[in-house]
């Protein structure tokens, strides 16, 4: 639901939020997203992959009711 999605997004670090916006909201191709962030395409795709795993972890925490205490931004990009 929307409230859950907002809590998950808020739990992301600023760098994760920026990557989320570029990769998922703007739906930029890896080449374009890498250019925006001034990183290699390989680094971009690796970071997106880590972000997907982080989002899944946050979603699972959210669904089990553990709340923001377990959503501490512990996964660096």
Residue pairs with C-beta under 8 A, 6 or more apart in sequence:
4 59
4 62
4 63
7 62
7 68
7 71
8 55
8 58
8 59
8 62
8 71
9 17
9 20
10 68
11 58
11 68
11 71
11 72
11 73
12 20
12 51
12 54
12 58
12 73
13 73
13 76
13 77
15 76
15 77
16 51
16 54
16 73
16 75
16 77
18 37
19 33
19 37
19 47
19 48
19 51
19 77
20 51
20 55
22 28
22 33
22 36
22 37
23 33
23 44
23 48
23 51
26 33
28 36
30 41
30 44
30 45
30 48
31 41
33 44
33 48
34 40
34 41
34 43
34 44
37 44
39 47
47 77
50 75
50 77
51 77
53 75
54 75
57 75
58 71
61 67
61 70
61 71
62 71
